[in-house]
């Protein structure tokens, strides 16, 4: 039966170009799959990201752009420009030729815009004909700098393709019964006790079929997401996708202290030093609770089910104060609560206003206004059974709007009508946890709420091939585990003064499950043992495998399949041991480069160190999660793009050198983007200054005595207003000779493009018309209608201006 389904569901895709085929090389000056994207820099290149079946999941241009787009372009113009690019480049996007705009459906409505320093993400939902799309391709994400779009994620849905069952899909009643049947068979719960919620017809591009999708609830608990093929001939509709989701306000806030581990000390070796630390909680019924709006900790001792866990008490005050001794149950609970709140606060300092509701994974819209959502994490400590499935300690859950027996702290209900938000759920065995568990699991929590949907597709595709294709979105499951550990490394570097030191050899060893774990430094590899490379074992770049470290090469391969995870997906366990990435990012987080031959002496990376490095790399990790990379190559490209755009060329070259010697990115990869735009009042990239934004630089800081710096029209510092401490006179240097720092002189926390994002200002108008540099409206005879549309856009812009 499965083989028949594979043949039926794979045939409609035969007309599409296969994304996995090698792309042609382009002559100098142009790039792109069709070699028609002009280079905007001396060197340029592109990358294509693929689904396992050969569909194009995304494009990225380096040193070029897909199309011009002003930062303040209205939503209708964004759609128009995107449609034009798709229609003009069907082969680039893996679509059949002769595509027309009416074959695509980009519904009207506000476009979700997310700023990440000098980059911005524009998210547009798409449909197949009149049906919503299910899965990672439900949203097209545009990646833009200040001049145009440099990347796209999400497979474009072609309405010309006749998906299976479109003419006469199966009815709602048989769909509901089928959903309950499949959920009962895979969860072990009684079918009559299960309730399909939000049952709706969807398009399922990965299977080229129309399907019924629903969230399945058991009481108030969401236990599964199920998609079944809308086959009118079947009594029980075939299963296409199944997911067990694994991976109201509180009372008055109250400040108090807990006993927690001293992060300045050695967190890996007993006895653990402790200290009384301030935190916050809530008041309810006169008891202090380990709970606030962001993190809730429940003492679930002995709970065998989610319902029992949520019915357990939230940890209350014992005696007159919160205090406990190491190795006690009370200490373990308090310490975990403090650490999780520390991780949350550190992440929220960057993500505030940029978090995303996870309700779109259910096909629902959040009623929380954009920029105001903040996720909640509910932690059930010490249950009697794993509540996220075998050996899992992280999952997501939600309660449907309506009556529920869950305590208010375990729910997140926005003001007004609307469903409860999905919350992060962490179930931890015991009350005292390994230092590597909490930051890793919190990394999964960040992944979930950094973008609408998970970094990996939130389903197991039952109709996909019985194999694994590394380098495609089959990377998604192991990548999600690698990402969680990279987030843990960021927390160690930023929050743990001892464990976060570059020469702390135990940190990577405790976090990684690989076999070549030590950091890549002389201190941690005194014997000169080979470090890890992100290549396959049979790659010529892989060192001789004879030695103490068999896993010198850790690129996931086709043998890394776990059929328990479902078909077509590489084993998630592989992602726990990607030591090449851990070693490379440990270097980068410390702003240093370690030699590639023994002894592995490390030297500073000045541009990254000035950012500072931990802030730059942490911001890049969060940005890559927002893009929803899906592949290891795409994730590395996203990190590089963020650093290039927000910290300049020098910082990018330093980052790429470290990634290069671990074989994570090509050594010759060109600068992804040059995001500086002189004249917008925001210092970015290689700019020394921009308008009034001097990046925190002062005359005194540059050793020029008292006075006032200024910025010229070319974004260079002017020191005429500085008084020389030796002569008492102003220097005579003009703007061309003024000392500049560029990307290598950024003061900590002062860059105009870091933090919560920049307000984008349109380029200056010329002749009463906004400049659209590089926009050539001569794409061939078939593009004449675009000329009229863009001319109308310009006339409207002049009239509105």
Buried (B, 14 or more C-beta within 10 A) or exposed (E): EEEEBBEBBBEBBEEBBEBBEEBEEBEEEBBBBBBEBEBBBEBBBBBBBBBBBBBBBBBBBBBBBBBBBBBEBBBEBBBBBBBBBBBBBBBBBBBBEEBEBEBBBBEEEEBBBBBBBBBBBBBBBBBBBEBBBBBBBBBBBBBBBBBBBBBBBBBBBBBBBEBBBBEEBBEEEBBBBBBBBBBBEBBEBEBEEBBBBBBBBBBBBBBBBBBBBBBBBBBBBBBBBBBBBBBEEBEBBBBBBBBBBBBBEBBEEEEBBBBBBBBEBBBBEEEBEBEEBEBBBBBBEEBBBBBBBBBBBBBBBEBEBBBBBBBBEBBBBEEEEBBBEBEEBBBBBBBBBBBBBBBBEBBBEBBEBBBBBBBBBBBBEBBBEBEEBBBBBBBBBBBBEBBBBEEBBBBBBBBBBEEBEBBBBBBBBBEEEBBBBBBBBBBBBBBBBEBBBBBBBBBBBBBBBBBBBBBBBBBBBBBBBEEBBBBBBBBBBBBBBBBBBBBBBBBBBBBBBBBBBBEBBBBBBBBBBBBBBBBBBBBBBEEEBBBBBBBBBEEEEBBEEEEEBEBBBBBBBEEBBBEEBBBBBBBBBBBBBBBBBBBBBBBBBBBBBBBEEBEBEBEBBBBBBBBBBBBBBBBBBBBBBBBBBBBBBBBBBBBBBBBBBBBBBBBBBBBBBBBBBBBBBBEEBBBBBBBBBBBBBBBBBBBBBBBEBBBBBBBBEBEBBEBEBBBBEEBBBBBBBBBBEEEEEBBEBEBEEBBBBBBBBBBEEBBBBBBBBBEBBBBEEEEEEBBBEBEEEEBEEEBEEBEEBBEEBEEEBEEEE
